[in-house]
Amino acid sequence: MLPGEWAERVNTVRVIGTGVMGRGIAQICAAAGITVQLADARHEAVESAVAEIGRMYHKLAGKGRMSAEQAEAATGRLVPLSDPLDPADCDLVVEAVREDLDTKRELFAGLERALPQRTVFATNTSSLQVTSIATALQDPSRLAGLHFFNPVPLMRLVEVIPGARTAADLPDALTELVRRLGHTPVRATDTPGFLVNHAGRGLITEALQILAEDLALPEDVDRIARDVLGLRMGPFELMDLTALDVTHPAMESIFSGYYGDPRLRPSPITRSRLEAGLLGRKTGEGFYRYEDGVKQERPEPAAPEPTGRPVWSDDAALLDALAEVGSPVERGEEPSSAAIVLLTPHGHSAASAALSARLPAQQVCGVDPLSNATRCTLTVHPATDRDMARAAWAALAATGRAVTIVRDGPGMIAQRLLASIVNTSCFIAEQRLATPEDIDTAVRLALGYPSGPLEWGQQVGPRRVLTILRSLHSATGDPRYRPSRWLVERADLGLPLNETGTAVADVL
Ligand SMILES: NC(=O)c1ccc[n+]([C@@H]2O[C@H](COP(=O)([O-])OP(=O)(O)OC[C@H]3O[C@@H](n4cnc5c(N)ncnc54)[C@H](O)[C@@H]3O)[C@@H](O)[C@H]2O)c1
């Protein structure tokens, strides 16, 4: 049978494990006209799932997203089962029980005995390998990963993951079924973190590295991530939302799954915070404190009054913006001894840029060249004169931007986060763990970035991203900053980051 035909003919799906994920999966399946058998080790979990899904349909009908008749019909398609191994016929089983290899293996071994050969098996595991789960089956070809995201009805992405022995036509069949459910399928490989959770390490591990280097406070990094990079949520807010009891083990499992690749290195910071119970929103304290569920954030300090000191910069556009609001600027070859010197290096620290250009270090501050009209990052190094730094802060604030002051260092903050996001996805593309198109689609939909990471790297410029990484690599000696071959080749050859180009298979 063709994959599309199979997907169209799916009439009954069994969802086992009716917790957070199982409920969402059952909700979208029944809404798409499929009969859904619901089963769980705890019968009360099934009862509450049926009631909750019914309420969700009712709410959607109230908002006009479905008709009252559709809501009633979908509710009628929910069939509670008292035994997950009930021999009643079904086309597909989606397993969403707790994340434990033995539990999942035992369940599938029982299902294989209970259900006919034609029933397809799918697991919603987020961190176990599909291939490991399939070893419980006499016939491992009938199982694949179908990785939904939380909350399922709103997160429209699903990773379809073939295991090492999955039947060749099964991923296509499941891909068509995901489309029938109104979600967007992407193909991922059965590798640690699959696609999205692997790609997401770029932001999180780099934010923790910045914190470990004491370059900036969590709220400063979050503000830069939101205002400059355009992320919906900064990395520390995100960790507080997902909670460290989920994030930290996920980081450890992806890192060990890749046998300690430094670009995926977790942080001792999250391990100790996890042990201390500072998990995030759900425990009332994480990187932020929460009162009645509301994040407590210190207000940003008010900028001082402008001093009238002139500004000299290597960035003409920055001087234009300052001149426009009446700040005195110097446009000569060299700054006068009274001038604030604002340097905007890519990859390098302002201090090292000052040394290379033989500029007086005490007059120099850095401005992240990725700053924008909303927010700019000002960096200070140990030799910066304090009054000069305050004058720089005042002058930048007078242009109407919010100013975040951080310690000077190679790559500053926005450049480092962006370069890490782009490079991580370039590694994914390089290893052919997903197509460039799927990488961009998956990350945009599941992580809410303003662009897919490869498109984003393309917009910023592959050469620029490469410069940032090479500077970080040489300044720190840390192999986590080694640029991926995907990035180096495309930057050197002038090819787009988000296209594969000619592959060996195209030639043969
Ligand atoms: N929560 C997420 O954000 C998320 C996202 C993607 C994937 N996942 C994966 O989905 C699966 C379920 O996660 P969840 O967050 O819905 O968990 P959950 O704790 O909310 O629900 C798990 C359910 O499984 C039931 N269960 C446990 N053992 C069982 C068994 N042997 N047979 C039948 N039912 C059993 C429990 O009673 C519970 O109702 C896990 O594999 C998880 O890794 C979770």
PDBQT file of the ligand as one rigid body, heavy atoms in Angstrom, charges set to zero:
ROOT
HETATM    1  N1  LIG A 601       6.300  16.161  28.471  1.00  0.00    +0.000 N 
HETATM    2  C1  LIG A 601       6.957  16.529  27.385  1.00  0.00    +0.000 C 
HETATM    3  O1  LIG A 601       7.251  17.718  27.181  1.00  0.00    +0.000 OA
HETATM    4  C2  LIG A 601       7.338  15.512  26.355  1.00  0.00    +0.000 A 
HETATM    5  C3  LIG A 601       7.618  15.947  25.032  1.00  0.00    +0.000 A 
HETATM    6  C4  LIG A 601       7.910  14.993  24.058  1.00  0.00    +0.000 A 
HETATM    7  C5  LIG A 601       7.945  13.657  24.388  1.00  0.00    +0.000 A 
HETATM    8  N2  LIG A 601       7.702  13.280  25.693  1.00  0.00    +0.000 N 
HETATM    9  C6  LIG A 601       7.732  11.839  25.962  1.00  0.00    +0.000 C 
HETATM   10  O2  LIG A 601       6.403  11.360  26.034  1.00  0.00    +0.000 OA
HETATM   11  C7  LIG A 601       6.314  10.279  26.969  1.00  0.00    +0.000 C 
HETATM   12  C8  LIG A 601       5.277  10.605  28.015  1.00  0.00    +0.000 C 
HETATM   13  O3  LIG A 601       5.626  11.806  28.662  1.00  0.00    +0.000 OA
HETATM   14  P1  LIG A 601       4.560  12.645  29.488  1.00  0.00    +0.000 P 
HETATM   15  O4  LIG A 601       5.192  13.961  29.774  1.00  0.00    +0.000 OA
HETATM   16  O5  LIG A 601       3.226  12.608  28.827  1.00  0.00    +0.000 OA
HETATM   17  O6  LIG A 601       4.513  11.797  30.854  1.00  0.00    +0.000 OA
HETATM   18  P2  LIG A 601       3.367  11.730  31.959  1.00  0.00    +0.000 P 
HETATM   19  O7  LIG A 601       4.051  11.348  33.227  1.00  0.00    +0.000 OA
HETATM   20  O8  LIG A 601       2.527  12.956  31.949  1.00  0.00    +0.000 OA
HETATM   21  O9  LIG A 601       2.450  10.504  31.479  1.00  0.00    +0.000 OA
HETATM   22  C9  LIG A 601       2.920   9.207  31.416  1.00  0.00    +0.000 C 
HETATM   23  C10 LIG A 601       1.728   8.271  31.584  1.00  0.00    +0.000 C 
HETATM   24  O10 LIG A 601       2.191   6.951  31.335  1.00  0.00    +0.000 OA
HETATM   25  C11 LIG A 601       1.515   6.083  32.243  1.00  0.00    +0.000 C 
HETATM   26  N3  LIG A 601       2.285   4.846  32.327  1.00  0.00    +0.000 N 
HETATM   27  C12 LIG A 601       3.459   4.622  32.945  1.00  0.00    +0.000 A 
HETATM   28  N4  LIG A 601       3.848   3.346  32.760  1.00  0.00    +0.000 NA
HETATM   29  C13 LIG A 601       2.904   2.751  31.994  1.00  0.00    +0.000 A 
HETATM   30  C14 LIG A 601       2.746   1.455  31.440  1.00  0.00    +0.000 A 
HETATM   31  N5  LIG A 601       3.651   0.512  31.641  1.00  0.00    +0.000 N 
HETATM   32  N6  LIG A 601       1.658   1.196  30.685  1.00  0.00    +0.000 NA
HETATM   33  C15 LIG A 601       0.735   2.165  30.477  1.00  0.00    +0.000 A 
HETATM   34  N7  LIG A 601       0.819   3.395  30.976  1.00  0.00    +0.000 NA
HETATM   35  C16 LIG A 601       1.898   3.706  31.723  1.00  0.00    +0.000 A 
HETATM   36  C17 LIG A 601       1.430   6.885  33.534  1.00  0.00    +0.000 C 
HETATM   37  O11 LIG A 601       0.410   6.386  34.370  1.00  0.00    +0.000 OA
HETATM   38  C18 LIG A 601       1.135   8.285  33.003  1.00  0.00    +0.000 C 
HETATM   39  O12 LIG A 601      -0.249   8.552  32.922  1.00  0.00    +0.000 OA
HETATM   40  C19 LIG A 601       7.730  10.093  27.507  1.00  0.00    +0.000 C 
HETATM   41  O13 LIG A 601       8.380   9.107  26.748  1.00  0.00    +0.000 OA
HETATM   42  C20 LIG A 601       8.350  11.456  27.291  1.00  0.00    +0.000 C 
HETATM   43  O14 LIG A 601       9.759  11.385  27.180  1.00  0.00    +0.000 OA
HETATM   44  C21 LIG A 601       7.380  14.165  26.659  1.00  0.00    +0.000 A 
ENDROOT
TORSDOF 0
